[in-house]
Amino acid sequence: MLAYQHAYHAGNIADVHKHLTLFALAQQLREKTSAITWVDTHAGRGIYPLDSAETQRGGEFLDGIQPLWQRRESFPQPSLVHSWLQQLAALNPDEHLHCYAGSPWWLARAMRSGDHLELYELHPGEHRHLQQFDQQLPVGARRHFGDGPTTLLKHLPVATPRLCVLIDPSYEVKSDYLAVAETLSRIAEKVRHAVVAIWYPLLAAQRHLELLEAVRESGVRKVLRSELIYADPDQTRGMYGSGMLVLNPPWQLDQQLSEAGEQLAALYAGRSTVEWWVAE
């Protein structure tokens, strides 16, 4: 069993980038009335208390969500970043940042009547933490202990008219990069209109390029790429940036992410890129 537990990294810059993208995607998909099946293939925990031993040990939120939260009133209204921070304030009503929301929380909050939510987690410890989130899950949400991508593919197509999937493994195993590209291709084959968001890390080894090239060569169309670089690749031993791929993004998502990316890049002294990786 892999050792990765996201609590050590909760609320870091990559989380901000990932969850802001997920929030923007969900907000746009909710504008149409037809039901959606939301799927989180690597759910982790629903909520991360920032005073926990794990989160304090990593302390990555101090460079991620913390400075963004402190400047939350400086973002224009309306804007994607401001709206996202307003949602996060529901977990922190006294204006102090106590908790950070994981992807299960964001997806549960996006659900409407008639929607479904499938949360998958394979790590036993993380699944026990996710189990504690059950009371906050709305009707139509289910938690599963098992391999998310494999189980999802077995149950496609879904019963609802629309499907939105978040895939964000730890990438501890080098083969994960190509496996994610294969999963994306198979989802697209089974559900042509599926919306799929993939998170990937930017590391010195540059293995994310394997994922990007495999997606390009797979034949899938209409893939948006968003990257936020917040450290010098030549001076950083760990992760220097965060990437997102979105298959079948809603109209104007690219514009929203471009504006938000510029704001994040200014805050974190980095740079942001939003472009079509594979055209329609």
Steps between C-alpha positions, in 0.01 A plus 500: 500500500632842409590733783364823353258698716388834369461654847872582496443719193147627560439860402823541307522703179425196285183437702391859444556462126323163484198589710454841343490327160256240631277771647494695173415185309222403739346846500472501122364145478232584757355766270326231295215314668576144386634269772870434546695209642805641677791262555813546713739213426753584775284672757722528808333674795201729486640763736854570621533674839806721468599444861535122455842346559531392137410834347715688749793272428490579129392859554451544127175690552707789637622573148176395331153577630617711796628806305206473260255495791668799660451703181151372421345848517738631233352295215238666283133410524390309307803286423573130512755532781269713714206260451717199585624662820143586596415130476801408714377748760210262568756277675655796679209722608692696763733635229796302633636227277459178700418244229574437137251322275595190303348411165218290656379813679505709183318236298241435771433873512449507123231231505137576423187291532528213253880507485721212611844503660739204511803538730778241468797454733744207503727592791356339818598786730368766267181303450442492877529877505266528202250282684477770767375734226189285437271714713570800277425318177169591333246254362640335190860485622684174566844413635698200370811325632685396187681597183315794348604492134457123465159495667377805312585349162305186588187706570498724193283639358320657795125539547500882492518704177834652601824383661779696668812320628793625706818291477790600726718211614814549709725400207718307746520226237669613177251307290217718634561762231429266211226323695315830545523570127361153428214554746412830331495334160276217618256737670477702178431183302216394728350845570580732211371814673668430838675788673823380659742705712849362558750644746873437458814624677785690338821342627865513394473154344247644251297179493185703444617532139426127459141567605463800272639323195295188564182710518590676177570171322188326635266667254283678757397851400426825680745490791585818690827530693559730797836523677608710797875521556596643836867405547819489296530150350879522513505597869226270634540138604128436537195618312542831321156525346152357453321392184140428401356345187127534430328291235190663350518819709188718509488815293718783632672285763830588334434871551407450864811296571721749318379787716524299821840362402640849456374597845655191660826548314523855630436386856748212488762684291468243222346469157186347355422345163160402363485356150334238287716189521284318246266703282138409432 
